[in-house]
Amino acid sequence: MAPRSLNDDTTFSPLQSDDTMSLKIRSFFAIALSLAISFPATAQDEKLELLLNRSPSPPNAMGYVNIGSLNQLMDDAGMSPSVSENVDDFWFISDLDISKLQPKWEAGYATVKQPVEASKLAKRLGGYVDEIANQKVVWSPDQTYFVPGKENRLGMLRPADRSLLTQWINDDRGYNFSSYLQSQSKPPEDYLSLMLAIDLHGAFSPVPMTKKLEGLTSLKSKRPEAVASILASIDGVSVLIGRRGLNECIVRASFSKAPASLEPIAAELLAELMERGGSAAPEVATWKVSTKENVLSLQGPITESTLSGLMGIFSLQDRAQQANNLGTGGSANPSKSEQAAYRSKKYFDDVNKIVEQTRKHSSQTTGALAKWNDARARKIDELGTLGVDDAMIQFGTNVGELLRGNALTVRQGNIDAGKIKANQGLYNGGYYNNSDGYGYDFNSTADYNRVTAAKTRGNAYADYKDALYQIDQLTAATRRTMTEKFQIQF
């Protein structure tokens, strides 16, 4: 039977309260939590609220990923798989820094192919086994706590703050979590490849937002202050990808003020705002828009670069993959040389995967290019290096520096261009006197600004191509060196 659509008659809505439809995903959160952390839970306690209430501190984001389904959709679309098949499902909650789109902390659970034993995981990661409330946990040098559970479930908390983990395991105080996140816990996982929900209530002020909206072509005849008033009333946003295709991506935004007046411009406005924010997703401008009461929905295809950026916000899925990959492959008692070879090869492959994501990303603006490359460099910084050959670590460092260096060059170029444009704004044409005599310059400020912008873009992308060329040279040299050293093909 074909996968059900998110738009079937039984489709959930952000405000749906059907307990039957919400039972499965809410029950799983509770089951995963109770099995991984081993605290008492009764049948009536099996609900998402239990996970939210027992979080280290109040979360503002949560999500679910069905790895097998998402990988299949990406493969069908000719994209690189998202996450290793060693991970089945992944659930998480987080306190997300909205301005930076970086988690302050993350907590979640994954179902993995292989059972995880605490002592073996600690040995492979170079960490140690600790115990909290009679529960064995593993501290990892990459600032992650792992909580091996029953039935191949693996709990994770990042950063590795023991007090946070203790609160998570023992906490019975109960936080007043977001009503928006509670409403988003309703959809059954059977329909989903990916779900992400973020509470944005009170996150934005209409005053600075009005300034940011000025000059946007998508506003057309709309007054910036009127649009800002609605946008700033946002309660939260969810991203949903079904199981039939990547063209079934749905973004739903819930507001306290009716967003119907934004319907004609919503797709173009969102695309333009994302581009200005450095997270360009040009496909959004083609999405279909609809409104119902205080919910605005957009639906359309999602590209690989946009999906990669979305998945890259949170890191726990990579930690789950790393932990499970370390539990597979190789001999039962590998030598130090074999361990170094395996870890170095894994690190090399991970760096190259990040570089490939960088190469495929299509930024519409130089600002988006800088933000993307800086984020990719940060992903390389976060890769585990324990047991990795020193020369390989230096390779990753060099690649990260090249990407980060390009981001800095682009940003500085944009700053310099802004200064030039400001000076050009003081000149609107006029008479001149030089060795050729008198004359009149009819070029407008806009003409000069376009030339300046074109030069800035050209310099930015030239530096970007040069960085990729240097990365290719480094990759080829490192592959030869490591293959010869460990006698396995890198």
C-alpha positions, 0 to 999 in steps of 0.5 A: 500500500502506498504511503499515506499523504499528509494531505489525506482526509485524516491529515492532522492540523497544528491544532488538532486534538484527536487523541487516537491519532496522537497516541502512537507518537506520544506513546513512543516518546514516553516508551523511549524515555522510560526504557532509556532512562529507566524511571517508573512510567505507567500506561497513562504516563505514556505521552509526549508531555512526559518527555517535555516535562522531564527535559533538563530545562524548558525546550523550545524545539522538538523533532522526529526523523524516520531515517529509513524513509527519509533516506529512501526519499532522498535516494529517489530524488537522486540525493545523497542519503541523510544518515547511516542506515545504522540508525532507524528513528530519532526523536529530540527536544532542544533549547534553540538559540533562535538568532543563531539557529544553534542549540544551547542543549539537545536531548534525544533518543535513537533506535539503532540497529545494534545494541549499545553496551556502556563499557564497550562504547566508553572504550571505543569513544575514549570516555568513561562509564558513570552512574546516575540514579542506578543508570549507567551513562557514558561520557564522551570527549566530544561533549556528549552523554550517552544513555544506553537503553533497552531494545536498542534505544540510545539516549543522548544529551549534549553538551555533556553537563552532568547536572543537566543529565541528573535533572533529566533522569531524576527531575520530577518538578515538571516544567511549564512547557510550550503549549505550541510544542504540545499541539505539535506532538499530535501527528502520528509518526506513520505519516512522517519522514521528518518533523520539526517544531519550534516555539517562537512565541514572543521571540520577535518585536514588530519594531525592529522587524519593520525596519528589516522588512523595508525594501523587500520586493515581496511586500509590493503594496503592503505596509512594512509595519502592518506585515511586521505586526502579523509576523511578530505575533507568530506562536511557532512554526513546524516543518513536515515531510511525508513519506511519498516524496520530497515534494510533500514538504509542508511549513505551517506557521501559527499566529495569534493574529490572522495571517490571511492578508499575507497569503498572496505574498507569503511564499515570496516573502519567506524566500526573501527573508531566508535569503537575507538571513543567509539561509537561502531556499529559492524553491520556497518562492514557488510553494503553494500557500493557504490559510485557515484561521490563524494558521498559514501553510506553505507546501512544495518541493524541498532541495537537497541543500535546504534539507541538509541545512535543516538537518544540520541545525541539530547534532545528536543524530550524528552522535547516534550514528557515530556511537552505532558505527563504532559498534560495527565493523572491524575485528573483535579486538582491533589493534591500535593501528587498526583502530587508527585506520578505521577512525581516520577513514571515518573522519576522512569520509565525514569531512568529504561528505561535508565538503560535498554538501558545500559544493552542492549548495546553491547560494543566491546571495554572498551573505548566504554563501558566507553563512553556509560555509561558516556552518560547514566549517563548524560541522567539521570542528565538531567531528570526533578526533579521538584516535584519528591520525594527527595528519588527518586531523590537520587535514580537517582543520585545514579544510575548515579554515579554508571554508571559514576563511572564505566566509570571512572574506565574503563578509568583509567584501560585503562590508567594504561594498556597503561603505562604497555604496554609502559614498556613492549615495552622496553623488547623483550625477553632475558636472566634472572637470578633468584633463579632457575638459568639462562634462556631465556624468548622467549615471545614477547612484543605482548604476554605481551600486549595481557595478559595486554589487557585481564586483563584490559578487564576482570577488566572493565567488572567485575566492569560493572557487579558489577555496574549493580548488585548494580543498580538492588538492588537499583531499587528493594528497591526504588520500594518497598519504593515508592509503599508503600509511594504513594500506587501506583505500581512503 
